[in-house]
Amino acid sequence: MSPLAAALELPLAASEATKIGTDLDVHVGAWALLAALVVAMIVVDFAIFGRGRREVTLRESVIWSIGWLVLALAFAGVMAAWQGHAAGAEYLAGYIVERSLSLDNIFVFAVIFGYFAVPLAVQPRVLAWGIALALVLRLVFIVLGAALLNALHITFYAFGLLLLYTAWKLFRHEETEIDPEHNPALRVVRKRIPMTADYRGHRLLVREGGRRLATPLVAVFVVIATTDIVFAIDSIPAIFAITTEPFTVFAANAFALLGMRALYFAVAGLMSKFVYLSQGLAIILGYIAVKMLLVDVWHPPIWLSLIVICVVLSATAWISLRFGPKPPGPADPQQRTEPPVAAG
């Protein structure tokens, strides 16, 4: 059954219904394999970068970013071979959307790390734990979103209006400012949990004076986790406009998030050059919002969504690099102000 047919509650042919019934065990097995793959990738990320023993170099980040990208694209091939080219294209479109929206998370991580003065050597571990926690939260949102879409068709319109509002805010640079000091969860943690004044390596808890204390890393994790809920509210409806199949939605989210740790250290310093990224993301979200709002009358093919996403992102990157503000360079010799010459 296609995701669109599920969304519109179209009747199934008898042969198709029989096929779904016989493939149920295979589908459950696929979830188990995906879960095992995600856990294995998290373990690798922790084993190599989550120990907090040293700073991550730019070369390492670039190599691992490429590796995660290749793995994500290879999974698109697996989806296409297993469920058909349409399923592979839906996963790929969803992955690109989630990957693009995750770029905003990079800015947020930089703000949070700067606010809490997280040491560079500890940041990889914080990111690894934060991403693992984000995956759990995203899975909860995906299950709830799929249930709502199944039970209430009007949810499509609610998600569409939410995305349209988000796109408008992004286009006008009205993104929600991330101020950890005003995070309600952080206030609760500070009131209820005794905390040390400084970091103790990568440890979350320490024992001092006969009592157990939390380190500032606990506060960092709380802020990252609660902030990701805000991002999930935008990104999960966006991918549901591409496919309502929870397996595809979670797979796209998992591969997008698992590559974000390496991406952070590779491009955090370069993101300021893409000054028109918000407008590009706003156009993509606007297109997806319109697609959701017109779900009963307009059924664009998945290849059109892929083209729109890729063209908008490419154009945004080119315009930013071509027409964006240039970094200050050396002063022009012809415009240099010479010291006044004394009359004599």
Secondary structure, 3 states (H helix, E strand, C coil): CCHHHHHHCCCCCHHHHHHHHHCHHHHHHHHHHHHHHHHHHHHHHHHHHCCCCCCCCHHHHHHHHHHHHHHHHHHHHHHHHHHCHHHHHHHHHHHHHHHHHHHHHHHHHHHHHHHHCCCCCCHHHHHHHHHHHHHHHHHHHHHHHHHHHHHCCCHHHHHHHHHHHHHHHHHCCCCCCCCHHHCHHHHHHHHHCCECCCCCCCCCEEEECCEEEECHHHHHHHHHHHHHHHHHHHHHHHHHCCCCCHHHHHHHHHHHHHCHHHHHHHHCCCHHHCCCHHHHHHHHHHHHHHHHHCCCCCCCCHHHHHHHHHHHHHHHHHHHHHHCCCCCCCCCHHHCCCCCCCCC
